[in-house]
Amino acid sequence: MSILDIKNITKSFGKHTVLRDVNLTLDKPGITALVGPNGVGKTTLLNIIANLLIPNKGSVAIMGKSNKNVEVFQDMSYMMDNRVLYDYLTGWDHMKYVADTHKSTKEDIERACAYLNITPFLNKKISEYSLGMKQQLLFSMALVNDPTFFMMDEPFNGLDPSTIIKVRKILVDLKEQGKTILLSSHNLAEVDQMTSEIIFIKDAKVWEEDITGFKEGRYYFTVPKPELALASLADFSPRLENGEITVLPQGRLQEIINRLTAHGEITQIRREEIGSEKRYQEIYGV
């Protein structure tokens, strides 16, 4: 049974189509990042999954049940942006409301608050919160019911470096506990530290990619007979640029070196560290 199964989702606002025939399946625990510039449809997709926005067509299933079935929301959570907070209520009011909705206990609230130690400002009204405090409260609210499936819209927004590190560690711990996390983020450096599973949205479509090879780095080789050497690496999709053979090792660097040396001595090797940011630049042309 898939944790998330999206089929043929299309969503338009007037004449503008934001998502077109989107299909996506998450069938194992882990962290998947949803990446793209503002306005490409990341939040729209999350809202459709959470049944807060109705698509023009298509369906969403969460852990084998339609997202229209309220039962699925007992075992999932959705961290939205701080516009869902009420200025005249306290942080405790918000935590208590989430707990009551999920039939969670006071102990569950205390456990969720302990992750980021938000108790010192829990009795303040939201109008007194900084952006970072609001973000920590929203994150803690998402943990109250200890769900199997988390969705998070920009969880690092407004956080200081120390809290970003804490949040990243918590997310990795949750992954190791067998949880599934789908998050949108502009913080590509943090994305690289948590996951290789990335979904890019472009031209109303999703591009699901494993960027492990990009994290490993891109290698540039200079050899005496580049054309012959290039043919020997056909299964690595190499490129010849300015006399250098460019390739992603895919965990087989020594094999690449062995094939190249069969056509003469490698006169130069250089490595370029890349990651989701580099892939982002290639996809969106920035």
C-alpha positions, 0 to 999 in steps of 0.5 A: 500500500502506498503512503501517497498516491496522486493520479492525474491531478489537474488544477487551474485558476481561471485560464491559468493551469498550475498543475496538469495531469500530475502523477506521484507515488510515495511508497516507502518511508523517507523525506521527499522535497518539493522544489521550485520557484514561487508560484509553480504550484508547490503549496497548491499541490500540498493543499490538494493532497490535504483536501483543502483545495479541490482539483479540476480532475484527478484523485489522491489516496493517503495510506490506501484511503481517499483524501476525502475520507476524514479518517486519514487525517488522524494519521497525518499532519500538515504544517501550513504557513503562519496565516493559520494562526490567530493573533488573539489566541495563545500558543497553548490554545493552538496546541490544545485545539490540535490535540482535541481534534486528534483526541491526543492527550496533554502528555502528547502536547508536552512531548511535541513541545519538548522537541523545540522547547517552545514551553517558555512562550507557549502562554503568550498570544500569537500577536507577541510572537516573532516569525521564528516563534510562530514557525516553531509553534507550527512545527510543534503542532504538526507533531502532536498526533505523532502521525505516519505522514507529515506534510510541511510547507517551508518548515525552515522559514524564519528560523535562526541557524541553531533552530534550523539544525534542530529541525533538520535533526528532528526530521531525519530522526522521524525518517529513521522511525519509519515516518514519511515527510513531504516538504516544500523548501527554498532552502536547498542546502538543507534539502541536500543534507536530508534527502536525495528524493526531490520533486521539481515542478515546472510547466505544471508538471512534476519531475521526480528525481533522485539526485544522489549522483549530483551530490556525489559530484561531477567529474571532468577528465582530460585524456589523449583520445577523448572521442574514443574514451567518450564512446566507452562511457556511453552508459554514463551519458557523458559529455565532451566539453572543451576537450574534457569528458564530463560525467556523473560517477553514479557510485562507479568512479573507479570503473570510469577511471579504468575504462578511460585509462584503457584509451591512454593516460588520464592527464587531468581529473577535476571534481565539481561539487554539486547538489540540488541547487545545481540541478535547480539551476539546470532545470529552471535556467537560473 
